[in-house]
Amino acid sequence: GENVEQHPSTLSVQEGDSAVIKCTYSDSASNYFPWYKQELGKGPQLIIDIRSNVGEKKDQRIAVTLNKTAKHFSLHITETQPEDSAVYFCAASTGSARQLTFGSGTQLTVLP
Amino acid sequence: DAEITQSPRHKITETGRQVTLACHQTWNHNNMFWYRQDLGHGLRLIHYSYGVHDTNKGEVSDGYSVSRSNTEDLPLTLESAASSQTSVYFCASTEGTQGTEAFFGQGTRLTVV
């Protein structure tokens, strides 16, 4: 089955700096790669996703890049703000499988 | 507004007892999932369902069961609770047959003593 590895497990940045979280996946058939943000005491929420026919996607301060050859994808957050502090999860799924395989999560702390 | 709700939010139970966690969604989604969240492991899939009367085992299904008698509900049962099942449990739902946004409940924190 699919295996998703996520790094780093913890990340601290100064407010206004950029943050990058990286994930690798094992199944070359995977074609959907979402990123979820989980705030304390809440369920994960989708913040951005990308499909395998696209190399990059951007939504305001958040961007995701995908390298299918290397089987890795990354989340980029620019101009970080204290409210960006949360746990971030990457995930992957194949077209035929509707379930997601998640990475182990990254605790992002934005220092004021 | 459509939503997905879990109950209870917190539960303490004793080893060996049967426990059922509820999940109810009003999105009318065919696909429903149960995950457990443990530090260092992220979210691991327990069971999932693609429609009424359909259930499938996930990565960590031992000791758990689910049933799907209608579109809205997918209860998760721990047949005989063990301390290793102390965790935070999340229910999620999606629509369609391809990768789409998963909507998560608020989670149930289960402690087995």
Interface residues (C-beta under 8 A of the other chain):
Chain A: G1 Q6 S9 N31 Y32 P34 Y36 G41 K42 G43 P44 Q45 L46 D49 R51 F89 S93 T94 G95 R98 Q99 L100 T101 F102 G103 S104 G105
Chain B: N31 F33 Y35 G40 H41 G42 L43 R44 L45 Y48 Y50 G58 E59 F90 A92 T94 G96 T97 Q98 G99 T100 E101 A102 F104 G105 Q106 G107
